[in-house]
């Protein structure tokens, strides 16, 4: 067998119904899988799904069989009971998926008696087009059950799948690994074939597996065990080839010019696995961008949305990093970046989550990382790493390492603020509204997350935007920053309850909230946390409305002038329609002239905020809002729900209080969110004399600058990219 075959064989498993596992009856043998951590098997959901609903729910066991080499050099059969812990998507009924199983089509199975099994290395890099690949699995295609493998190349990818050329998967290989033969790492899980191509699920889709509140903790446990397993193998004299020893047989990687060796990566990931996990993708991505800017000396944001959830994946984003040189090229600085990144991760863990860091493991990590800095070829980077580590090992100093010459101060870039733009376009001929979700960095650079040019009905918008919004917010949240949501709408949709949208479907959100309430009553259970996805967006973060039509044009001078006025403050307020607050908006009032409110709105002071007690999607409210936008107002408050006119005096009173607390435009978000929290409970709101559903237009010009083109991710990299 080749070195690859030797490495894969003890990690490869077949899955089937309880029994001897060797029956050639296809009903008893279901497919393949492979171990990614001791006791944990990765496979396809449709393979596990052959066992029925009880198996998918983890209520019935499956049989998992694998081979182990004996001291005599022969292969011995082993087996254990498997339980499906995570599965995506999980079918609601046995009839849910009668056709091909939807993506991501992955399952994570806990296997008894497999604590000492050998595991494959999960890739920490994006798949590269035309990379040579190997397919592995068990099959009965030839009439006899046995291990099969083939070779090919990665033909490309679409939104969710890897497309495989060359040897096509045969029956039974589903759930087996796809190996990048240049690196010896798993880049995908074989799903099946589509026409004349093989199809696999990228390993990055593992992050779509958590389907319950316990799911993220389970996945973290598995990925942590994966990295610790491979670190232990470095000092294991076993005859099995493992990922790090295999690198010697791969001349393309020996030695890497950057200095990031397989040994260094394995030890680094093992140490990172000992730290508390990141709070979300945004925490990793922003740290990576900060390191890039520090190493390159210039800000150049990534154009690709990164679905990363572990510290190791952040390091993987830095491989191949080069300095920015005119005409391209540049010097490899990825080792500099990875060492700085690791030191920043350590520093952040100690600063933000000190109670979760084991002192002994932290000391081992800082000693190892300090040793790497001591021998690093770039003295300035080594000093920066030592500076970041100073005091974090609990010894109050540099751990006894010799001090070098005084280092120049490290220039740290200002923190990048990332928010989310949701754009709902004007309706098409069939009444559907196209939409897009984007990220905006520091108010300047925009990168796409998702879009639907065909559009959906207005009543379908909240459901259609739920998943892309969740993905975008996971990228934007980092450190102490919660990404704001800025929703661009046609004016007739300004009354949409965007601040009440949730990231969980309705039934799931209700269930999560009921669970949280029950847990609040149990004083002995303090280990669970509220599922924040079940909360209305506006209770937790800034949610504002912007005008999609006005932002399609160059900003008018009035708009810029009034924006400058509200930024400087102090904020004042006047009724949007020009009448006394107690008058409300009587139905008998009719607009006079084409622009009945424009004169009064133009005469307002630049720091004045128009306030309207009623919806603005139609009638007088819509006309008044149109005139406010024409007059250049960038901040407007209104009550978007229907109500009795005698409530308007109270609404104007609370709006005045919010504006007084805010002082200026940037100070508005906190008081608005506080009011929304109090208004969300109707009984509490009535007791405090609070009225209505508050909507906020917060529409600055040049955010992003007019004419800015949305950045597009590059195509799949060419060989060697």
C-alpha positions as CSV (number, residue, x, y, z in Angstrom):
1,X,0.0,0.0,0.0
2,X,1.0,3.6,-0.6
3,X,1.7,5.9,2.3
4,X,-1.7,7.5,1.7
5,X,-3.4,4.1,1.9
6,X,-1.5,3.2,5.1
7,X,-2.6,6.5,6.7
8,X,-6.3,6.2,5.6
9,X,-7.0,2.6,6.2
10,X,-7.1,2.5,10.0
11,X,-9.3,5.7,10.0
12,X,-11.8,4.4,7.4
13,X,-15.0,2.8,8.6
14,X,-18.1,1.2,7.2
15,X,-21.6,1.8,8.6
16,X,-24.6,-0.4,8.7
17,X,-27.3,-2.0,10.7
18,X,-26.4,-3.9,13.9
19,X,-25.1,-7.3,12.9
20,X,-21.7,-8.8,11.7
21,X,-21.2,-5.8,9.3
22,X,-20.0,-8.1,6.5
23,X,-23.4,-8.9,4.8
24,X,-23.4,-7.9,1.2
25,X,-27.1,-7.1,1.5
26,X,-27.3,-3.4,0.8
27,X,-29.9,-3.0,3.4
28,X,-27.4,-4.0,6.1
29,X,-24.4,-2.2,4.7
30,X,-25.2,1.5,4.3
31,X,-22.0,3.4,3.5
32,X,-18.7,4.7,4.6
33,X,-17.3,7.1,7.2
34,X,-14.0,8.2,8.7
35,X,-12.7,9.1,12.1
36,X,-11.8,12.8,12.7
37,X,-11.2,12.5,16.4
38,X,-10.9,9.6,18.9
39,X,-14.4,8.2,19.2
40,X,-15.9,10.5,16.6
41,X,-16.9,9.5,13.0
42,X,-17.8,11.9,10.2
43,X,-20.1,10.6,7.4
44,X,-23.1,11.7,5.3
45,X,-26.5,12.3,6.8
46,X,-28.1,10.2,4.0
47,X,-25.9,7.2,5.1
48,X,-27.1,7.4,8.7
49,X,-30.6,8.1,7.4
50,X,-30.9,4.6,5.9
51,X,-31.5,3.5,9.5
52,X,-34.7,5.5,9.8
53,X,-36.0,8.3,12.0
54,X,-34.9,6.7,15.3
55,X,-31.3,6.4,14.1
56,X,-31.4,10.1,12.9
57,X,-32.7,11.2,16.3
58,X,-29.9,9.3,18.0
59,X,-32.4,6.9,19.7
60,X,-31.2,3.7,17.9
61,X,-27.6,2.6,17.5
62,X,-25.8,1.7,14.3
63,X,-22.8,-0.6,13.7
64,X,-19.4,1.0,12.9
65,X,-16.6,-1.3,11.8
66,X,-13.0,-0.4,11.1
67,X,-9.6,-2.2,10.8
68,X,-6.5,-2.0,13.0
69,X,-3.0,-3.3,12.3
70,X,-1.7,-5.9,14.7
71,X,1.9,-6.3,16.0
72,X,2.3,-9.1,13.4
73,X,1.5,-6.7,10.6
74,X,-2.0,-8.1,9.8
75,X,-5.3,-6.2,9.8
76,X,-7.8,-7.0,12.5
77,X,-11.5,-6.2,12.5
78,X,-12.9,-3.9,15.2
79,X,-16.4,-2.6,15.7
80,X,-18.5,-0.5,18.0
81,X,-21.9,1.0,18.5
82,X,-22.5,4.4,16.9
83,X,-24.9,7.1,17.9
84,X,-25.8,10.0,15.6
85,X,-25.1,13.1,17.8
86,X,-25.4,15.8,15.1
87,X,-27.0,15.5,11.7
88,X,-27.8,18.2,9.1
89,X,-30.4,18.6,7.9
90,X,-32.3,16.4,10.3
91,X,-35.5,15.0,8.8
92,X,-38.7,15.9,10.6
93,X,-40.4,12.7,9.3
94,X,-39.2,9.6,7.6
95,X,-40.8,10.9,4.3
96,X,-39.0,14.3,4.5
97,X,-36.3,13.5,2.0
98,X,-37.5,11.1,-0.7
99,X,-35.1,12.4,-3.3
100,X,-31.4,13.3,-2.8
101,X,-30.6,14.4,0.7
102,X,-30.2,18.2,0.9
103,X,-26.9,19.9,1.7
104,X,-24.8,19.9,3.9
105,X,-25.7,16.2,4.2
106,X,-23.3,15.5,7.1
107,X,-23.6,13.5,10.3
108,X,-21.3,13.3,13.3
109,X,-21.4,9.9,15.0
110,X,-20.1,9.0,18.5
111,X,-18.6,5.5,18.4
112,X,-18.0,3.4,21.5
113,X,-14.7,1.5,21.8
114,X,-12.9,3.8,19.4
115,X,-10.9,6.0,21.8
116,X,-7.5,4.8,20.5
117,X,-8.4,4.9,16.8
118,X,-6.3,6.7,14.2
119,X,-7.8,9.9,12.7
120,X,-7.4,11.8,9.5
121,X,-6.2,15.5,9.3
122,X,-9.0,18.0,8.5
123,X,-7.7,20.6,6.0
124,X,-7.2,24.1,7.3
125,X,-7.0,25.6,3.8
126,X,-9.5,26.5,1.1
127,X,-9.8,23.8,-1.7
128,X,-7.8,24.7,-4.8
129,X,-9.0,24.0,-8.3
130,X,-7.3,21.2,-10.2
131,X,-5.7,19.8,-7.0
132,X,-5.0,16.1,-7.2
133,X,-7.4,14.2,-5.0
134,X,-8.0,10.7,-3.6
135,X,-11.4,9.1,-2.9
136,X,-11.6,6.4,-0.2
137,X,-14.4,4.2,1.1
138,X,-16.0,0.8,1.4
139,X,-18.1,-0.6,-1.4
140,X,-19.9,-3.7,-2.6
141,X,-19.9,-2.5,-6.2
142,X,-17.9,-5.5,-7.4
143,X,-20.0,-7.9,-5.4
144,X,-17.5,-8.2,-2.6
145,X,-17.3,-5.8,0.3
146,X,-13.9,-4.2,0.5
147,X,-12.0,-0.9,0.6
148,X,-12.0,1.0,-2.7
149,X,-10.1,4.1,-3.7
150,X,-9.6,6.2,-6.8
151,X,-7.8,9.3,-7.9
152,X,-8.9,12.4,-9.8
153,X,-8.8,16.2,-9.4
154,X,-10.9,18.9,-7.9
155,X,-12.8,20.2,-10.9
156,X,-14.3,23.2,-9.2
157,X,-17.0,24.1,-6.7
158,X,-20.3,25.8,-6.5
159,X,-22.0,27.5,-3.5
160,X,-22.1,24.3,-1.4
161,X,-20.4,21.4,-3.1
162,X,-17.0,20.3,-4.4
163,X,-17.1,18.9,-7.9
164,X,-14.8,15.9,-8.5
165,X,-13.3,14.9,-11.8
166,X,-11.5,11.7,-12.7
167,X,-12.6,8.6,-10.8
168,X,-16.3,8.9,-10.0
169,X,-17.6,7.7,-6.7
170,X,-19.1,4.2,-6.8
171,X,-21.9,2.9,-4.6
172,X,-20.9,2.7,-0.9
173,X,-18.2,5.4,-1.0
174,X,-20.7,7.9,0.3
175,X,-19.5,9.3,3.6
176,X,-15.8,8.5,2.8
177,X,-13.0,11.1,2.7
178,X,-11.7,13.2,-0.2
179,X,-8.0,13.8,0.3
180,X,-5.9,16.6,-1.2
181,X,-3.0,14.5,-2.3
182,X,-0.6,17.5,-2.2
183,X,-1.1,17.9,1.5
184,X,-2.5,14.6,2.8
185,X,-5.5,16.4,4.3
186,X,-9.2,15.8,4.1
187,X,-11.0,18.6,2.1
188,X,-14.4,16.9,1.7
189,X,-16.8,14.1,2.3
190,X,-18.0,12.1,-0.6
191,X,-21.7,12.6,-1.2
192,X,-22.3,10.8,-4.6
193,X,-22.4,11.7,-8.2
194,X,-24.3,14.2,-10.3
195,X,-24.4,13.4,-14.0
196,X,-20.8,13.0,-15.1
197,X,-19.2,14.5,-12.0
198,X,-18.6,13.4,-8.5
199,X,-20.0,15.5,-5.7
200,X,-18.5,16.1,-2.2
201,X,-19.3,18.3,0.8
202,X,-16.4,20.6,1.9
203,X,-15.2,20.0,5.4
204,X,-16.0,23.6,6.2
205,X,-19.7,22.6,6.2
206,X,-19.0,20.9,9.5
207,X,-20.0,24.3,11.1
208,X,-23.6,23.8,9.7
209,X,-24.0,20.7,11.8
210,X,-25.1,22.1,15.1
211,X,-28.9,21.7,15.1
212,X,-29.6,22.1,18.8
213,X,-28.5,24.3,21.6
214,X,-25.9,21.7,22.6
215,X,-24.6,21.4,19.0
216,X,-21.9,24.0,19.1
217,X,-20.4,22.6,22.3
218,X,-20.3,19.1,20.8
219,X,-18.6,20.3,17.6
220,X,-16.1,22.2,19.6
221,X,-15.3,19.1,21.7
222,X,-14.7,17.1,18.5
223,X,-12.5,19.7,16.8
224,X,-10.5,20.2,20.0
225,X,-10.0,16.4,20.3
226,X,-8.9,16.3,16.6
227,X,-6.1,18.8,17.1
228,X,-5.0,17.3,20.4
229,X,-4.9,13.8,18.8
230,X,-2.5,14.9,16.1
231,X,-0.3,16.8,18.5
232,X,0.1,13.5,20.5
233,X,1.0,11.6,17.4
234,X,4.1,13.8,17.0
235,X,5.8,11.9,19.8
236,X,4.2,8.5,19.1
237,X,6.7,6.0,17.6
238,X,3.8,4.0,16.0
239,X,4.4,2.3,12.7
240,X,1.3,4.0,11.3
241,X,1.9,6.9,8.9
242,X,0.3,10.0,10.3
243,X,-0.3,13.4,8.8
244,X,3.0,15.0,9.9
245,X,5.2,12.1,9.1
246,X,3.5,11.8,5.7
247,X,4.8,15.3,4.7
248,X,8.3,13.9,4.2
249,X,6.9,11.8,1.3
250,X,5.4,14.9,-0.3
251,X,8.2,16.9,-2.0
252,X,5.8,19.8,-2.8
253,X,5.8,20.6,0.8
254,X,9.4,19.9,1.9
255,X,10.6,22.3,3.1
256,X,8.0,25.1,2.8
257,X,9.6,28.5,2.0
258,X,7.5,30.2,4.6
259,X,8.8,28.1,7.5
260,X,5.3,26.9,8.5
261,X,6.2,23.3,8.8
262,X,3.7,20.5,9.4
263,X,5.3,20.0,12.9
264,X,4.8,23.7,13.7
265,X,1.1,23.7,12.5
266,X,0.3,20.6,14.5
267,X,1.8,21.8,17.7
268,X,0.3,25.3,17.3
269,X,-3.2,23.9,16.7
270,X,-2.8,21.6,19.7
271,X,-2.0,24.6,21.9
272,X,-4.8,26.7,20.4
273,X,-7.3,23.8,21.1
274,X,-6.5,24.2,24.8
275,X,-7.9,27.8,24.8
276,X,-11.5,28.8,25.1
277,X,-13.2,28.8,21.6
278,X,-13.8,32.1,19.8
279,X,-17.2,33.7,20.3
280,X,-17.9,33.7,16.6
281,X,-16.5,34.1,13.1
282,X,-16.2,37.8,13.4
283,X,-13.8,37.5,16.3
284,X,-11.5,35.4,14.1
285,X,-11.8,37.4,10.9
286,X,-11.2,40.7,12.5
287,X,-8.1,39.4,14.3
288,X,-6.8,38.0,11.0
289,X,-7.3,41.4,9.2
290,X,-5.6,43.2,12.1
291,X,-2.6,40.9,11.7
292,X,-2.5,41.3,7.9
293,X,-2.4,45.1,8.3
294,X,0.3,45.0,10.9
295,X,2.5,42.6,8.9
296,X,2.0,44.2,5.5
297,X,1.9,47.8,6.8
298,X,-1.2,48.5,4.6
299,X,-4.9,47.8,4.9
300,X,-6.2,45.4,2.4
301,X,-9.4,43.6,3.4
302,X,-10.2,40.1,2.3
303,X,-12.9,40.0,-0.4
304,X,-14.1,36.5,0.6
305,X,-16.7,35.9,3.3
306,X,-15.0,33.4,5.7
307,X,-17.1,30.8,7.5
308,X,-14.6,30.1,10.2
309,X,-15.3,29.1,13.8
310,X,-12.0,27.9,15.3
311,X,-8.7,29.5,16.1
312,X,-6.9,27.0,13.8
313,X,-9.0,28.2,10.8
314,X,-7.9,31.7,11.4
315,X,-4.3,30.7,11.2
316,X,-5.1,28.9,7.9
317,X,-6.3,32.2,6.4
318,X,-2.8,33.6,6.8
319,X,-1.0,30.9,4.9
320,X,0.6,32.2,1.7
321,X,0.4,35.8,2.9
322,X,2.8,38.1,1.0
323,X,3.8,41.7,1.4
324,X,2.2,44.2,-1.0
325,X,4.6,45.1,-3.8
326,X,4.0,47.2,-7.0
327,X,3.2,44.9,-9.9
328,X,2.5,41.9,-7.7
329,X,4.8,39.3,-6.1
330,X,6.0,40.2,-2.7
331,X,7.8,38.4,0.1
332,X,6.2,35.6,2.0
333,X,5.3,36.8,5.5
334,X,2.9,34.1,6.6
335,X,5.0,32.7,9.4
336,X,5.3,36.3,10.8
337,X,1.6,36.6,10.6
338,X,0.8,33.2,12.1
339,X,3.1,33.8,15.1
340,X,1.6,37.3,15.7
341,X,-1.9,35.9,15.4
342,X,-1.2,33.1,17.9
343,X,0.2,35.6,20.4
344,X,-2.9,37.9,20.0
345,X,-5.2,34.9,20.5
346,X,-3.4,34.1,23.8
347,X,-3.6,37.7,24.9
348,X,-7.3,37.9,24.1
349,X,-8.1,34.7,25.9
350,X,-6.3,35.8,29.1
351,X,-7.8,39.2,29.0
352,X,-11.4,38.4,28.2
353,X,-11.9,34.8,29.6
354,X,-9.3,34.4,32.3
355,X,-11.4,31.9,34.3
356,X,-11.6,29.4,31.4
357,X,-7.8,29.2,30.8
358,X,-5.8,26.4,32.5
359,X,-2.6,28.0,33.9
360,X,-0.4,24.9,33.2
361,X,-1.6,24.6,29.6
362,X,-1.3,28.4,29.1
363,X,2.3,28.3,30.4
364,X,3.2,25.5,28.0
365,X,1.7,27.4,25.1
366,X,3.5,30.7,26.0
367,X,6.8,28.9,26.5
368,X,6.5,27.2,23.2
369,X,5.4,30.4,21.4
370,X,8.2,32.4,23.1
371,X,10.7,29.8,21.9
372,X,9.5,30.3,18.3
373,X,9.8,34.1,18.7
374,X,13.4,33.8,20.1
375,X,14.6,31.9,17.1
376,X,12.5,33.8,14.5
377,X,14.3,35.3,11.5
378,X,12.4,38.6,11.8
379,X,13.6,40.3,15.0
380,X,10.9,42.9,15.0
381,X,8.1,40.3,14.8
382,X,9.8,38.2,17.5
383,X,9.9,41.2,19.8
384,X,6.2,42.0,19.0
385,X,5.3,38.4,19.9
386,X,7.2,38.6,23.2
387,X,5.6,41.9,24.0
388,X,2.1,40.4,23.5
389,X,3.0,37.4,25.7
390,X,4.5,39.5,28.5
391,X,2.7,38.7,31.8
392,X,0.1,36.3,30.3
393,X,1.8,33.2,31.7
394,X,1.1,34.3,35.2
395,X,4.8,34.9,35.9
396,X,4.6,38.7,35.5
397,X,7.4,38.7,33.0
398,X,8.9,37.0,30.0
399,X,9.1,33.6,31.5
400,X,12.9,33.8,32.0
401,X,13.7,34.3,28.4
402,X,16.7,36.6,27.7
403,X,15.9,40.1,26.9
404,X,17.0,41.5,23.5
405,X,17.6,45.1,22.5
406,X,14.7,47.5,23.2
407,X,12.1,46.9,20.5
408,X,10.4,49.8,18.6
409,X,6.8,50.3,19.6
410,X,4.4,48.1,17.7
411,X,1.9,50.2,15.8
412,X,-1.5,48.6,16.3
413,X,-4.2,49.5,13.8
414,X,-7.5,51.0,15.0
415,X,-10.2,48.4,15.5
416,X,-12.3,47.8,12.4
417,X,-16.0,48.3,12.7
418,X,-18.1,45.9,10.6
419,X,-21.9,46.3,10.2
420,X,-24.6,44.7,8.1
421,X,-26.4,46.3,5.2
422,X,-29.8,44.7,4.1
423,X,-31.0,46.1,0.8
424,X,-34.6,45.5,-0.4
425,X,-35.1,46.9,-3.8
426,X,-38.2,48.4,-5.5
427,X,-40.8,45.8,-6.4
428,X,-40.7,44.1,-9.8
429,X,-43.7,43.6,-12.1
430,X,-45.0,40.6,-10.2
431,X,-44.8,42.2,-6.8
432,X,-41.6,40.5,-5.6
433,X,-38.9,42.5,-3.9
434,X,-35.2,41.7,-4.8
435,X,-32.9,41.7,-1.8
436,X,-29.2,41.5,-0.8
437,X,-27.2,41.3,2.4
438,X,-23.7,42.9,2.6
439,X,-21.0,43.6,5.1
440,X,-19.6,47.2,5.4
441,X,-16.2,47.7,6.9
442,X,-15.5,51.1,8.6
443,X,-18.3,52.7,6.5
444,X,-16.3,52.3,3.4
445,X,-15.7,48.8,1.9
446,X,-18.7,46.6,1.0
447,X,-18.6,42.8,0.4
448,X,-21.5,40.6,-0.5
449,X,-23.0,37.9,1.7
450,X,-26.1,36.7,-0.2
451,X,-28.7,38.1,-2.6
452,X,-31.8,37.1,-4.5
453,X,-32.5,39.1,-7.7
454,X,-35.7,37.2,-8.3
455,X,-37.1,38.5,-5.1
456,X,-39.8,37.4,-2.7
457,X,-43.2,38.7,-1.5
458,X,-43.1,41.2,1.2
459,X,-44.6,38.8,3.7
460,X,-41.7,36.4,2.9
461,X,-38.8,38.9,3.5
462,X,-38.2,38.1,7.1
463,X,-37.9,34.3,6.4
464,X,-35.8,34.8,3.3
465,X,-33.3,37.1,5.1
466,X,-33.0,35.1,8.3
467,X,-30.1,32.8,7.3
468,X,-28.0,35.4,5.4
469,X,-28.6,37.9,8.2
470,X,-27.3,35.3,10.8
471,X,-24.3,34.6,8.6
472,X,-23.5,38.3,8.2
473,X,-23.9,39.1,11.9
474,X,-21.6,36.2,12.8
475,X,-18.9,37.9,10.7
476,X,-19.6,41.4,12.0
477,X,-19.7,40.7,15.7
478,X,-16.2,40.9,17.3
479,X,-14.8,41.8,20.6
480,X,-17.2,44.2,22.3
481,X,-18.8,45.3,19.0
482,X,-22.2,44.0,18.0
483,X,-22.8,44.6,14.3
484,X,-25.6,47.1,13.5
485,X,-28.3,46.2,11.0
486,X,-29.0,48.9,8.4
487,X,-32.1,48.1,6.3
488,X,-32.5,49.9,3.0
489,X,-36.2,49.9,2.0
490,X,-38.6,51.4,-0.5
491,X,-40.6,54.1,1.3
492,X,-43.9,52.1,1.1
493,X,-42.1,49.4,3.3
494,X,-40.8,51.8,5.9
495,X,-43.2,50.4,8.5
496,X,-41.9,46.9,8.2
497,X,-41.1,45.6,11.8
498,X,-37.5,45.0,11.0
499,X,-36.4,45.6,14.6
500,X,-38.6,42.6,15.6
501,X,-37.2,40.2,13.1
502,X,-35.5,37.1,14.7
503,X,-32.8,34.8,13.5
504,X,-34.8,31.7,14.5
505,X,-37.9,30.5,12.7
506,X,-41.1,31.4,14.6
507,X,-41.8,28.0,16.2
508,X,-38.1,27.5,17.1
509,X,-37.9,31.0,18.6
510,X,-41.0,30.5,20.7
511,X,-39.6,27.1,21.9
512,X,-36.3,28.7,22.7
513,X,-37.9,31.5,24.7
514,X,-40.1,29.1,26.6
515,X,-37.1,27.0,27.4
516,X,-35.3,30.1,28.6
517,X,-38.2,31.0,30.8
518,X,-38.3,27.6,32.3
519,X,-34.6,27.7,33.0
520,X,-35.0,31.0,34.7
521,X,-37.4,29.4,37.2
522,X,-34.8,26.7,38.0
523,X,-32.4,28.3,40.4
524,X,-30.2,25.2,40.5
525,X,-29.4,25.3,36.8
526,X,-27.0,28.1,36.0
527,X,-25.1,26.4,33.1
528,X,-27.5,27.3,30.3
529,X,-27.6,30.7,28.5
530,X,-30.4,32.4,26.6
531,X,-30.4,31.6,22.9
532,X,-29.9,35.1,21.5
533,X,-31.2,34.1,18.1
534,X,-34.7,33.9,19.7
535,X,-34.6,37.6,20.6
536,X,-35.9,40.4,18.4
537,X,-33.0,42.0,16.6
538,X,-33.7,45.5,18.0
539,X,-33.6,44.4,21.6
540,X,-29.9,43.5,21.4
541,X,-28.4,45.6,18.6
542,X,-28.9,48.7,16.6
543,X,-31.5,48.3,13.8
544,X,-32.3,51.3,11.6
545,X,-34.1,52.0,8.3
546,X,-32.5,53.8,5.3
547,X,-34.0,55.0,2.1
548,X,-33.1,52.8,-0.9
549,X,-34.1,55.4,-3.5
550,X,-32.2,58.3,-2.1
551,X,-29.0,56.2,-1.7
552,X,-29.1,55.4,-5.5
553,X,-28.2,59.0,-6.2
554,X,-25.4,61.4,-5.4
555,X,-26.0,63.0,-2.0
556,X,-27.7,66.4,-2.1
557,X,-26.1,69.4,-0.3
558,X,-29.1,69.6,2.1
559,X,-28.5,66.0,3.1
560,X,-24.9,66.5,3.9
561,X,-25.6,69.8,5.8
562,X,-28.3,68.3,8.0
563,X,-26.2,65.2,8.6
564,X,-23.5,67.5,9.9
565,X,-26.0,69.2,12.1
566,X,-27.3,66.1,13.9
567,X,-23.8,64.8,14.3
568,X,-22.8,67.9,16.2
569,X,-26.1,68.2,18.1
570,X,-27.7,68.9,20.5
571,X,-30.8,67.2,19.0
572,X,-34.1,69.0,18.9
573,X,-37.4,67.7,17.6
574,X,-40.5,68.9,15.8
575,X,-43.6,67.1,14.5
576,X,-43.1,65.8,11.0
577,X,-46.4,67.1,9.8
578,X,-46.1,70.6,11.4
579,X,-49.1,70.3,13.8
580,X,-49.1,70.3,17.6
581,X,-48.2,66.8,19.0
582,X,-51.6,66.4,20.7
583,X,-53.3,66.7,17.4
584,X,-52.0,63.3,16.2
585,X,-52.8,62.7,12.5
586,X,-56.6,63.0,12.1
587,X,-58.1,61.0,9.2
588,X,-59.9,64.2,8.0
589,X,-56.6,66.0,7.3
590,X,-55.8,66.1,3.6
591,X,-52.5,67.2,2.1
592,X,-52.6,70.6,0.4
593,X,-50.4,71.0,-2.7
594,X,-47.8,68.7,-4.1
595,X,-45.3,69.1,-1.3
596,X,-47.4,70.2,1.7
597,X,-44.8,69.7,4.4
598,X,-41.6,70.6,2.5
599,X,-41.6,74.3,3.6
600,X,-41.9,73.5,7.4
601,X,-39.3,70.7,7.1
602,X,-36.8,72.9,5.2
603,X,-37.2,75.6,7.9
604,X,-36.2,73.3,10.7
605,X,-32.8,73.7,12.3
606,X,-30.1,71.3,11.0
607,X,-29.9,69.5,14.3
608,X,-33.7,69.1,14.5
609,X,-35.2,65.6,14.1
610,X,-38.8,65.3,12.7
611,X,-41.1,63.0,14.8
612,X,-44.3,61.5,13.5
613,X,-47.0,59.7,15.5
614,X,-48.1,57.1,13.0
615,X,-47.1,54.8,10.1
616,X,-45.4,56.4,7.1
617,X,-45.9,53.8,4.4
618,X,-49.0,55.4,3.0
619,X,-51.2,58.5,3.2
620,X,-50.2,61.6,5.1
621,X,-47.2,59.9,6.8
622,X,-45.8,58.8,3.4
623,X,-46.1,62.3,2.0
624,X,-44.5,63.9,5.1
625,X,-41.6,61.4,5.0
626,X,-41.1,62.1,1.3
627,X,-40.8,65.8,2.0
628,X,-38.5,65.2,5.0
629,X,-36.1,63.2,2.7
630,X,-36.3,65.9,0.1
631,X,-35.4,68.5,2.7
632,X,-32.3,66.5,3.6
633,X,-33.2,65.0,6.9
634,X,-31.1,62.0,7.8
635,X,-32.7,61.1,11.1
636,X,-36.5,60.7,11.6
637,X,-38.5,59.0,14.4
638,X,-42.0,57.7,14.0
639,X,-44.5,55.2,15.4
640,X,-45.0,52.4,12.9
641,X,-48.1,50.8,14.4
642,X,-51.8,51.8,14.2
643,X,-53.2,53.4,17.4
644,X,-55.7,55.9,18.9
645,X,-55.0,59.5,18.2
646,X,-55.1,60.4,21.9
647,X,-51.8,58.5,22.5
648,X,-49.8,60.8,20.3
649,X,-48.9,63.3,23.1
650,X,-47.3,60.5,25.1
651,X,-45.4,59.2,22.0
652,X,-44.0,62.7,21.3
653,X,-43.0,63.0,25.0
654,X,-41.0,59.7,24.9
655,X,-39.5,60.6,21.6
656,X,-38.3,63.9,23.1
657,X,-36.8,62.1,26.0
658,X,-34.9,59.7,23.7
659,X,-33.5,62.6,21.7
660,X,-32.5,64.5,24.8
661,X,-30.7,61.5,26.2
662,X,-28.9,61.0,22.8
663,X,-27.6,64.6,22.5
664,X,-26.4,63.8,19.0
665,X,-26.9,61.3,16.2
666,X,-24.2,58.9,17.3
667,X,-25.6,58.8,20.8
668,X,-29.1,57.9,19.6
669,X,-28.7,54.1,19.3
670,X,-28.5,53.4,23.1
671,X,-31.6,55.3,24.1
672,X,-33.6,53.8,21.2
673,X,-32.6,50.3,22.1
674,X,-33.4,50.9,25.7
675,X,-36.9,52.2,24.8
676,X,-37.5,49.2,22.5
677,X,-36.6,46.8,25.3
678,X,-39.2,48.5,27.5
679,X,-41.8,48.6,24.8
680,X,-41.4,44.9,23.9
681,X,-43.3,43.9,27.0
682,X,-46.8,45.4,26.5
683,X,-47.8,45.1,30.2
684,X,-44.6,46.8,31.4
685,X,-44.9,49.5,28.7
686,X,-48.5,50.3,29.7
687,X,-47.5,50.5,33.4
688,X,-44.7,53.0,32.4
689,X,-47.0,55.1,30.1
690,X,-45.0,54.1,27.0
691,X,-46.6,54.0,23.6
692,X,-46.1,52.3,20.3
693,X,-43.6,50.6,18.1
694,X,-40.6,53.0,17.5
695,X,-39.1,53.1,14.0
696,X,-35.9,55.0,13.2
697,X,-34.6,56.4,9.9
698,X,-30.8,56.8,10.4
699,X,-29.6,57.5,6.9
700,X,-26.2,59.2,6.6
701,X,-24.9,60.1,3.1
702,X,-21.7,58.5,1.9
703,X,-22.1,55.2,3.9
704,X,-20.8,53.6,1.8
705,X,-19.6,56.4,-0.5
706,X,-21.8,56.9,-3.5
707,X,-20.6,54.9,-6.5
708,X,-18.8,52.3,-4.4
709,X,-19.0,49.0,-6.1
710,X,-19.6,45.9,-4.0
711,X,-16.4,43.9,-3.8
712,X,-16.7,40.4,-5.4
713,X,-14.8,37.4,-4.2
714,X,-12.2,36.0,-6.7
715,X,-12.9,32.8,-8.6
716,X,-11.6,29.5,-7.2
717,X,-7.8,29.7,-7.1
718,X,-5.7,28.2,-9.9
719,X,-3.1,25.6,-9.1
720,X,-0.4,26.9,-6.7
721,X,-2.7,29.8,-5.7
